[in-house]
Amino acid sequence: MTHNLKKTFAMLLLAIFGSTFLYNCEPDPDSLGEQLFNGDAAQGNEIAYPVIAYNYNNNDSIRSDASRLISGLNESGASTNVAVLGAFTESQFGMQRASYVTQLRMPVDNFDFNGANPKVDSVVLVVRPPANTASNTYFFESDSLKTNTYTKADFPVDGVATEVSIEKKTYPVRKYGKIGGASKSMKINVHEITTFLDTNDDKFKRSNVSVNTGELLGSGVFDGNISSTSITKKSDNSVVFTGNLGFRMKLSNTDFFQTHILDKKGKPELQDAANFIRYFKGIKISVDETDKYLYQFSPNDLQLIMYYKYDKTDNGTTTRPQTTLSFNLGGANAHIGLYEYSRSGSSVAAALAASKPDEGDERLFVQGMGGPSVVVKIKDETITKLKEIYNKDKAGIVSAKIRIYLDPSTWKNTGSTEDRRFTLLTNTLNNGAIDYSTSALKFTSDLTNGLGLYYYKENLGYYDFVVTKTIKDLVEEKKENDTNGNPQLIPNKPLIITAGTFAANATGTLLGVRNTTRAFDMNRIILTGVDKTNTNPKRIQLMVTYGTKK
């Protein structure tokens, strides 16, 4: 397609390095080609070139330990973490189930439980959502809030029946999967784990590691909602209890905590953290179901609270007040997102089995949490043709993008485009395998030069991945230094498209090529791939706009 491009084209440079963008509009030619339009008479040409794109099997495995469950850094520099729980089944990608295991520690070494004869009253697990941000919604707030206020006449306060006012606010979590009707409730189980989570062993960093379980500590039904609770005395409005936003589940197996924790007072098992994590190796949170939904929670904000009584003697009088012990389930502990898959009979299983790296695949499957990625290769013959145009006609590349259409069968969980997010990296394949190490994966030169990542044209249903500088560097035979500092021509590397986003700090600076949300991204997308007959107008293509003086 040929059209006149005027010098008033806006620059594509809309952000500093470190930001990832998605726009619901067509991008303008970027500033790399702007010099062509300093005069009013410039001729622009947009030409489509075929590419090779194929499905890449990640074997349903991914690094999902604590260092990979980071969504970013907040303003104080602390990491924000996200994990996934639930299960979902559909015909395109099959079944996916997410569980979570974590170590836990005593609040202090050699804990004395405040006094003699400690006995468990109850144990509660609280699962909290991450905080909502401008770019991520984990639970729905104002328009979905339900408030229930009621009075209870005999609520126990320091052992005395007291009249209180209870206010409970309820919010639905953001779900991915079957979200309505009978599907909204899931049974959540909490088990003791009997496998030591050895962080020095690489297998305990991956989502498909085998972890054995012991006793069932408790179960509860999660109805898809989280709530906050405030309890105040009717007499003076003083606060008796505040329960922050989350899902509270009472664990019925109090005998386990009595025999494994309280009865071990003064013994080596509770002497220090090293002993404790080998004695009580941790807990696993999982669901029974296989076809409900997935939702995200904040792993470092999990709470396991044990309520107990002990002997307290004052002036010869012994009482048994109630107090609490809150186990530490935060960042100092090993934790892993565990993901199970059943692909039998699914479209993705057939596509991965028949993938053709040398020719490309007609349908492209992208899924987070260890699911498949897509490899895109720009043909060497395309670069050769562009070099000929560049040298012969003195043409300059104005923009280049890989255009990929959504496949009509893409499953739409909410109809919201914000669920579909991608990363784009370059990689030199090692015998066809993607090397996910820092040394092998690289940001595209477009992203590092502030040219954005991709754009979405909603009414036409396609994504444009920006590769302007990537193509210009190849066509203009730019050089970069190798590991020895010697200048070498920039090679034509494959591009890797995966689910998720790049994790960033509070100012938008990216944390690194391996720091993405892929390990807990719940999304799945089907894209239209290659067409050997070149008759499908929605086939994946490289769209290059170049300009020449009239």
Secondary structure as UniProt FT lines:
FT   STRAND          2..4
FT   TURN            7..8
FT   TURN            17..18
FT   HELIX           31..37
FT   STRAND          42..56
FT   TURN            59..60
FT   HELIX           66..68
FT   STRAND          70..73
FT   TURN            75..76
FT   STRAND          79..81
FT   STRAND          83..90
FT   TURN            91..93
FT   STRAND          94..102
FT   TURN            109..110
FT   TURN            113..114
FT   STRAND          116..127
FT   HELIX           142..144
FT   STRAND          146..157
FT   TURN            158..159
FT   STRAND          160..173
FT   STRAND          176..177
FT   HELIX           181..184
FT   STRAND          186..193
FT   TURN            199..200
FT   HELIX           202..205
FT   TURN            207..208
FT   STRAND          213..222
FT   STRAND          225..233
FT   TURN            234..236
FT   STRAND          239..251
FT   HELIX           254..260
FT   HELIX           262..264
FT   TURN            265..266
FT   HELIX           268..270
FT   HELIX           273..279
FT   STRAND          283..287
FT   STRAND          293..297
FT   HELIX           299..301
FT   STRAND          303..314
FT   TURN            315..316
FT   STRAND          317..319
FT   STRAND          322..328
FT   TURN            331..332
FT   STRAND          335..342
FT   TURN            344..345
FT   HELIX           347..353
FT   TURN            357..359
FT   STRAND          363..367
FT   TURN            369..370
FT   STRAND          373..378
FT   HELIX           380..393
FT   STRAND          396..406
FT   TURN            408..409
FT   HELIX           417..419
FT   STRAND          422..426
FT   TURN            431..432
FT   TURN            438..440
FT   STRAND          442..443
FT   HELIX           445..448
FT   TURN            449..450
FT   STRAND          454..457
FT   TURN            458..461
FT   STRAND          462..466
FT   HELIX           468..475
FT   TURN            476..477
FT   STRAND          479..481
FT   TURN            483..484
FT   STRAND          487..489
FT   STRAND          495..499
FT   TURN            506..507
FT   TURN            513..514
FT   HELIX           518..520
FT   STRAND          524..528
FT   TURN            532..533
FT   TURN            537..538
FT   STRAND          541..549
//
